[in-house]
Every structure is written in structure tokens, then in C-alpha cells.
Amino acid sequence: MTINRDVANLASRPNKISRNHVYPLIMNGDMRIAQRGTSATGISANGHYTVDRWRHNFQNSAGRLTSSQSTDVPDGQGFKHSLKLDCTTADTSIAANEFGQISHSFEGQDLALFNKGTADCTTFTVIFWAKGTAKTYGLELYDSDNNRQITKLFTVSTSWTKHIINFPADTSTDDDFGYDNEKSFMINFGLHFGSDLTSGTLNDSAWADFTNANRYAGISSFFDSTDNELYLTGVQLELGTFVSGSEPEFQFVDQATQLMHCQRYAQMLVNGTNQSLGFGLYYNANYIFMQAHLKNAMRTAPSLELTTTAGSNNFAINTRGTTDEFDTIDGVAHGHSTGCALYVSGDNAAGTSGDCGDVRTNHADVKIVLSADL
């Protein structure tokens, strides 16, 4: 289907999308792409763990959760997956500096159509489906370029419910998004916070300069019981203000386009045993270079996310009929947005300078992700 035909189809919908933009502003809002894996347990820190583009930001809490890609979805809406959070360790004594949210971040160059920081700034609407243990959480829009934010509360029920949450325009002069590939804007689902972020008055009526205490006043705690669950799917961001029945339909994107977009931010190279990384070269007896094969350009030079089993021969290189085994890959070299090399150094490698051969995984638990996430 051509882009022109896509535009025509969008324009003919009963509930039209109020933007000149063929593809959704939030990619993977239907939680279908999960390159890093479909489940992660014991989460208590910051990082991308399961579904792509949805970062888990948790700090300083004794609470722990499992994140998974679930097939529990609202009936009749076309969704096949949701993001499920399950509290596995409770935290009922909340310290002041505790922090917990799920975030989707945007590059500034993808947000010009909002005209933020000008008299022509549009309003914002976030639409999503949620269900879980009955709780009140916060939905925050956060402008990280200018440290401005606004938060609206929403209540989760035990059945799937569609939430349509309107936010005003931010016409504050010169508080626009930077036009670059850096993080400018975040949608945050606030789930658990200490008094540092809850002791003030909720900033819910207008954008304001960042004040921590006003960000999440009035929310429940996701970690107050191991019975707590939360499911999210169908998350979309739209220009304009909508009420139920007038909101744009969720834009489903074909699998190839969705995956390609997610690979701008993360690319799985190998996952499991006996998978080829390509040819490696012994630069010297204790140093191997190997080229990382990127599927498409990334947002910026990537960093290495490596999962191995300690003390195991996780990798092997075959040279001149000889197999050399080694434990780990030490990092990324010569990285840029369209290519990089991986390297092994020191006693971890032992071969002959100038030899080359196929590098492969040698253990079922090996996983390599290149990340350029925001």
C-alpha cells in the first residue's frame, strides 16, 4: 500500500486522525514487539526488559515485579498483546525517594507537529486500554528539554477499560522541543512513589515548570501487595482534544514496519546457542574483532547489552580447524548509527594473530542486544 493511499484511508475514517502523519506517534503501543524477551522477573531497576520502547524506571524500593508480554487483551479491538506487570515482592514501607513508572520516550525531531512553546501549540490526548487491581495511578507528560510537566490521574478497574485523557497545550514561550535525535518528551505511567514526588498538590490543570512534589500526588502504590497486577495496551498519542466516541481509532502497523521502527532503538543480534555473529579476526593473540551486522540504521551509536552465564564458554571461534572458546564479549568498538564492531580482549581470547573464522554462541543463555534507546 502506498503512502498516498494510506493517507486517503486515514482521512476517510469516521473518527479521523487529527494530524498530518501517516504512522502513529507511539510505535509498539500494541505491545507486539518484544526483542529482548517476553518475560523478565525480579525487576527493581531502570531498563528495557520486555516489550520494545517501554522502559521500566524503578528506584530505591524493596518492591519487585515481573514484566511480561501477555495475550490478555480487550475483546474485539484487534489487539493480540498487552504489557503485564505483576508485583512479586511487596513494599509497604515507602521511603521518600522511591520511584516507579513505565515510560515511552520520543526524539524531539518527531514532535515538531505539536508546535510546543508557541501560540500555535496543539492540545494532547493520550488513549490507552488498561485493566488490573483497582488502583489510581498517574499519567504524566514530561518535557525533558525544558523540565516542564503535567499529570492526570486515572483509575484502573478489574475489567478492560479504554481511557481517553486530554492535556492542554503548552504555549509557554520558547519551551519547544529540541529538533534532534535526543530524548525530548516522555509519557510516564506513574505507579509507585515516595513523598518526594507525592507530598505536594497535583499539577493537573496546566503545564508547569518541574516541581517533584507535585508530580504524582494522590496515586496508589503498585507495590503495596503481591496481589497487584496491571495490564496496558493500545497506547496512542494524538493531537487535539477528544471525548469517547470521537477519538481516532488505533493505528495498527504491519509487522515489518513496527519491527523496523523498534530496531532504530534496539536490535537483537543473537539469542541462544549455536548462532553466528559473523567472522571475527584475531588482531593479535588476545584481541578479536567482529563486525556487528545491523538490520537498519539506529538512532545513534549503540551500546552493548550482554547476557551470559558466568564461568561458561559462552562463545566460540573456528579458525583453521581449531575451535577457541571464550567467556564474554567486552564491548562495542568504532560505533556509529549504521555500524559497529564487537571486541574481545585480554586473557578472554587466545589465538594466533591474523587468523579469522566464524564466531558463534556456545551456550543457550547467551543474548546480545545493541541498544540506542532513549
C-alpha positions as CSV (number, residue, x, y, z in Angstrom):
1,M,0.0,0.0,0.0
2,T,1.4,3.4,-0.9
3,I,1.7,6.3,1.5
4,N,-0.8,8.3,-0.5
5,R,-3.3,5.5,-0.2
6,D,-2.6,5.3,3.5
7,V,-3.3,9.0,3.9
8,A,-6.5,8.7,1.9
9,N,-7.7,5.7,4.1
10,L,-6.9,7.6,7.3
11,A,-8.7,10.7,6.1
12,S,-11.9,8.7,5.2
13,R,-12.2,7.1,8.7
14,P,-15.3,8.2,10.7
15,N,-13.1,9.2,13.6
16,K,-10.3,11.0,11.7
17,I,-6.8,11.3,13.0
18,S,-6.1,14.9,13.6
19,R,-2.6,15.1,12.3
20,N,-0.6,15.1,9.0
21,H,1.3,12.0,9.9
22,V,0.7,8.6,8.3
23,Y,2.2,6.4,11.1
24,P,1.3,6.5,14.8
25,L,3.3,8.8,17.1
26,I,3.7,5.9,19.5
27,M,5.1,2.8,17.9
28,N,4.6,-0.5,19.6
29,G,1.6,0.8,21.5
30,D,0.0,-2.6,20.9
31,M,3.0,-4.2,22.7
32,R,3.6,-6.7,19.9
33,I,7.4,-6.4,19.5
34,A,9.5,-7.9,22.3
35,Q,13.0,-8.4,21.0
36,R,14.6,-8.7,24.5
37,G,12.2,-11.4,25.6
38,T,8.6,-12.0,26.6
39,S,9.2,-12.1,30.4
40,A,11.6,-10.7,33.0
41,T,11.5,-11.3,36.7
42,G,12.7,-9.5,39.9
43,I,12.7,-6.1,38.3
44,S,13.8,-3.3,40.6
45,A,16.0,-1.1,38.5
46,N,15.9,1.0,35.3
47,G,15.9,-0.6,31.9
48,H,14.1,-2.0,28.9
49,Y,13.2,-5.6,29.9
50,T,10.4,-6.9,27.7
51,V,8.3,-5.1,25.1
52,D,10.2,-2.7,23.0
53,R,10.1,1.1,23.6
54,W,8.6,0.7,27.1
55,R,11.2,1.5,29.7
56,H,10.8,0.3,33.3
57,N,12.0,3.0,35.7
58,F,12.2,1.7,39.3
59,Q,14.5,3.0,42.0
60,N,15.1,2.5,45.8
61,S,12.1,0.3,46.5
62,A,12.1,-3.1,48.2
63,G,9.3,-4.0,45.8
64,R,9.9,-6.3,42.9
65,L,7.9,-7.1,39.8
66,T,7.7,-9.4,36.8
67,S,7.1,-7.8,33.4
68,S,5.8,-9.9,30.6
69,Q,4.2,-9.8,27.2
70,S,0.7,-11.1,27.7
71,T,-2.1,-12.3,25.4
72,D,-4.8,-11.0,27.7
73,V,-6.3,-8.2,25.7
74,P,-9.7,-6.3,25.4
75,D,-12.2,-8.2,23.3
76,G,-13.0,-7.2,19.7
77,Q,-10.3,-4.5,19.5
78,G,-7.8,-6.2,17.3
79,F,-5.0,-6.4,19.9
80,K,-3.0,-9.5,20.4
81,H,-0.7,-8.5,23.2
82,S,-0.5,-6.4,26.3
83,L,2.2,-5.4,28.8
84,K,1.6,-7.2,32.1
85,L,3.2,-6.1,35.4
86,D,2.9,-8.4,38.4
87,C,4.0,-7.4,41.9
88,T,6.1,-10.3,43.2
89,T,7.6,-8.6,46.3
90,A,5.6,-6.0,48.3
91,D,6.9,-2.8,49.7
92,T,4.5,-1.4,52.4
93,S,7.0,1.0,54.0
94,I,7.6,3.6,51.3
95,A,10.7,5.8,51.7
96,A,10.7,9.4,50.5
97,N,12.9,8.7,47.4
98,E,11.2,5.7,46.0
99,F,10.3,5.8,42.3
100,G,8.4,3.6,39.9
101,Q,7.0,4.2,36.4
102,I,6.7,2.8,32.9
103,S,7.8,5.3,30.2
104,H,7.7,5.8,26.4
105,S,10.2,8.4,25.2
106,F,10.3,10.4,22.0
107,E,13.0,12.1,19.9
108,G,12.5,15.9,19.6
109,Q,12.6,15.7,15.8
110,D,9.4,13.6,15.8
111,L,7.4,16.1,17.7
112,A,7.5,19.3,15.6
113,L,3.8,18.9,14.6
114,F,2.8,19.8,18.2
115,N,4.3,23.4,17.9
116,K,5.0,23.3,21.6
117,G,6.2,26.5,23.1
118,T,4.4,28.6,20.6
119,A,1.0,30.3,20.4
120,D,0.0,27.5,17.9
121,C,0.7,24.6,20.2
122,T,-1.9,21.9,20.0
123,T,-3.6,20.1,22.8
124,F,-2.5,16.5,23.6
125,T,-4.6,13.4,24.1
126,V,-3.4,10.0,25.3
127,I,-5.6,7.0,24.7
128,F,-5.0,3.5,26.1
129,W,-6.6,0.4,27.4
130,A,-5.9,-0.8,31.0
131,K,-7.0,-3.4,33.5
132,G,-5.8,-4.8,36.8
133,T,-6.1,-4.5,40.5
134,A,-8.3,-1.5,41.3
135,K,-5.8,1.4,41.8
136,T,-5.4,5.1,41.0
137,Y,-2.2,5.9,39.0
138,G,-0.8,9.0,37.3
139,L,-0.3,9.7,33.6
140,E,2.4,12.3,33.2
141,L,3.5,14.2,30.1
142,Y,7.1,15.3,30.7
143,D,9.1,17.8,28.5
144,S,12.7,16.8,29.4
145,D,14.1,19.6,27.2
146,N,12.6,22.3,29.3
147,N,11.7,20.5,32.6
148,R,8.0,21.0,32.3
149,Q,5.2,18.6,33.1
150,I,1.6,17.9,33.7
151,T,-0.1,14.8,35.3
152,K,-3.6,13.4,35.2
153,L,-4.9,10.7,37.5
154,F,-6.7,7.6,36.1
155,T,-8.3,4.7,37.9
156,V,-7.8,1.1,36.8
157,S,-10.6,-1.5,37.2
158,T,-10.6,-5.2,37.1
159,S,-12.0,-5.3,33.5
160,W,-10.5,-3.8,30.4
161,T,-11.4,-0.1,30.2
162,K,-10.5,2.5,27.5
163,H,-9.0,5.7,28.9
164,I,-9.1,9.0,27.0
165,I,-7.1,11.6,28.8
166,N,-6.9,15.2,27.5
167,F,-4.0,17.5,28.2
168,P,-3.9,21.3,27.5
169,A,-1.5,23.0,25.0
170,D,1.8,24.4,26.4
171,T,2.1,27.8,24.8
172,S,4.9,28.9,27.2
173,T,7.2,31.0,25.0
174,D,10.3,29.2,23.8
175,D,9.5,26.0,25.7
176,D,9.5,24.0,22.4
177,F,11.1,20.6,21.8
178,G,14.6,20.4,20.5
179,Y,14.8,19.3,16.9
180,D,17.3,16.5,17.2
181,N,17.5,12.8,17.9
182,E,17.8,13.2,21.7
183,K,15.1,12.5,24.3
184,S,12.7,15.4,24.4
185,F,9.4,14.1,25.7
186,M,8.1,11.2,27.8
187,I,4.7,9.6,28.5
188,N,5.0,8.2,32.0
189,F,2.6,5.8,33.7
190,G,3.4,6.6,37.4
191,L,2.9,3.6,39.7
192,H,4.8,3.9,42.9
193,F,6.4,7.0,44.5
194,G,7.6,8.2,47.9
195,S,6.8,11.6,49.4
196,D,9.5,13.4,47.3
197,L,7.0,13.1,44.4
198,T,3.6,12.9,46.2
199,S,3.6,15.4,49.0
200,G,2.5,18.5,47.1
201,T,-0.5,19.4,45.0
202,L,-1.0,17.5,41.8
203,N,-0.2,19.6,38.8
204,D,-3.1,18.6,36.6
205,S,-4.6,21.7,35.1
206,A,-1.7,23.4,33.1
207,W,1.8,22.7,32.1
208,A,4.3,24.0,34.7
209,D,8.0,24.1,35.4
210,F,9.1,20.9,37.1
211,T,8.3,20.5,40.8
212,N,8.9,17.0,42.1
213,A,6.4,17.1,45.0
214,N,3.5,18.0,42.5
215,R,4.1,15.2,40.0
216,Y,2.2,12.3,41.5
217,A,0.2,13.5,44.5
218,G,-2.8,11.2,45.1
219,I,-1.7,8.0,43.4
220,S,-1.9,4.4,44.8
221,S,1.1,2.1,45.2
222,F,1.6,-0.7,42.8
223,F,3.9,-2.4,45.3
224,D,1.6,-2.4,48.3
225,S,0.5,-6.1,47.8
226,T,1.7,-9.1,45.8
227,D,-1.9,-9.4,44.6
228,N,-1.4,-6.3,42.4
229,E,-1.4,-6.6,38.6
230,L,-1.6,-4.1,35.7
231,Y,-2.1,-4.6,32.0
232,L,-1.6,-2.0,29.3
233,T,-2.2,-2.0,25.6
234,G,-3.4,0.2,22.7
235,V,-1.5,3.2,23.8
236,Q,-1.7,6.1,21.4
237,L,-0.8,9.8,21.4
238,E,-2.9,12.3,19.3
239,L,-3.1,16.0,18.5
240,G,-6.3,17.6,19.7
241,T,-8.9,17.0,22.3
242,F,-11.3,14.1,22.2
243,V,-14.2,12.5,24.1
244,S,-15.4,8.9,24.0
245,G,-16.8,8.2,20.6
246,S,-14.9,10.9,18.8
247,E,-11.3,9.6,19.4
248,P,-9.3,8.3,16.4
249,E,-9.1,4.5,16.0
250,F,-5.9,2.8,17.0
251,Q,-3.5,2.6,14.0
252,F,-2.3,-0.9,13.5
253,V,1.0,-1.1,11.7
254,D,2.3,-4.0,9.7
255,Q,4.8,-6.3,11.5
256,A,7.8,-5.3,9.3
257,T,7.3,-1.6,9.8
258,Q,6.8,-2.0,13.5
259,L,9.9,-4.1,13.9
260,M,12.0,-1.8,11.8
261,H,11.0,1.2,13.9
262,C,11.8,-0.6,17.1
263,Q,15.2,-1.6,15.6
264,R,16.1,2.0,15.5
265,Y,16.4,1.8,19.2
266,A,17.4,-1.9,19.9
267,Q,18.5,-4.8,17.7
268,M,18.8,-8.4,18.9
269,L,21.9,-9.9,17.3
270,V,21.8,-13.4,18.8
271,N,19.6,-15.3,21.4
272,G,20.5,-18.8,22.2
273,T,23.2,-21.3,21.3
274,N,25.0,-22.1,18.0
275,Q,24.0,-18.7,16.4
276,S,26.5,-17.0,14.2
277,L,27.8,-13.5,14.8
278,G,29.8,-13.5,11.6
279,F,33.5,-13.5,11.0
280,G,36.0,-12.5,13.7
281,L,39.6,-11.6,13.3
282,Y,42.5,-12.1,15.8
283,Y,44.0,-8.6,15.7
284,N,46.6,-10.1,18.0
285,A,46.7,-13.3,20.1
286,N,44.5,-11.8,22.8
287,Y,42.2,-9.5,20.8
288,I,39.3,-10.4,18.5
289,F,37.3,-8.0,16.3
290,M,34.0,-9.0,14.8
291,Q,31.6,-6.9,12.8
292,A,28.1,-6.5,14.1
293,H,25.5,-6.8,11.3
294,L,22.9,-4.1,11.8
295,K,19.5,-4.6,10.2
296,N,19.0,-0.8,9.7
297,A,20.3,2.5,11.0
298,M,20.0,3.1,14.7
299,R,19.2,6.4,16.5
300,T,22.9,6.8,17.5
301,A,26.0,4.6,18.1
302,P,24.7,1.6,20.1
303,S,25.9,0.2,23.4
304,L,26.2,-3.5,24.3
305,E,23.6,-5.4,26.3
306,L,25.1,-8.8,27.0
307,T,23.5,-11.8,28.8
308,T,25.9,-14.8,29.5
309,T,26.4,-17.4,32.1
310,A,29.4,-16.7,34.4
311,G,32.3,-19.2,34.1
312,S,30.9,-20.8,30.9
313,N,32.5,-20.9,27.4
314,N,29.7,-18.7,26.0
315,F,31.3,-18.1,22.6
316,A,33.5,-20.0,20.2
317,I,35.5,-19.0,17.1
318,N,36.5,-21.6,14.5
319,T,39.9,-21.0,12.9
320,R,42.0,-23.3,10.7
321,G,40.2,-26.3,12.0
322,T,40.6,-25.3,15.6
323,T,37.8,-24.1,18.0
324,D,38.8,-21.5,20.5
325,E,36.2,-20.8,23.3
326,F,35.8,-17.7,25.4
327,D,33.6,-16.4,28.1
328,T,32.4,-12.9,27.1
329,I,32.4,-10.0,24.6
330,D,34.0,-7.0,26.2
331,G,32.2,-4.1,24.3
332,V,31.5,-2.1,21.2
333,A,34.3,-0.5,19.1
334,H,34.2,2.1,16.3
335,G,30.4,2.5,16.7
336,H,28.1,4.8,14.7
337,S,24.5,4.7,13.8
338,T,24.9,2.4,10.8
339,G,27.6,0.0,12.0
340,C,30.0,-1.1,14.7
341,A,32.4,-3.8,15.7
342,L,32.4,-6.0,18.8
343,Y,35.6,-6.9,20.5
344,V,37.1,-9.5,22.9
345,S,40.3,-8.6,24.7
346,G,42.8,-9.8,27.2
347,D,43.0,-13.4,28.6
348,N,39.4,-13.9,27.4
349,A,40.8,-14.6,23.9
350,A,43.8,-16.8,23.0
351,G,44.6,-17.4,19.3
352,T,47.0,-16.5,16.5
353,S,47.3,-13.0,15.2
354,G,45.8,-12.8,11.7
355,D,43.6,-15.8,12.0
356,C,39.9,-15.4,11.3
357,G,36.8,-17.5,11.5
358,D,33.1,-17.7,12.3
359,V,32.2,-16.5,15.8
360,R,29.1,-18.3,17.2
361,T,27.3,-18.6,20.5
362,N,28.1,-21.6,22.6
363,H,25.5,-21.5,25.4
364,A,21.7,-21.5,25.5
365,D,21.6,-18.4,27.8
366,V,23.6,-16.1,25.5
367,K,21.8,-13.0,24.4
368,I,23.3,-9.9,22.6
369,V,21.3,-6.7,22.1
370,L,22.7,-3.5,20.7
371,S,20.8,-0.6,22.2
372,A,20.4,3.0,21.2
373,D,17.3,3.5,23.4
374,L,16.3,6.9,24.7
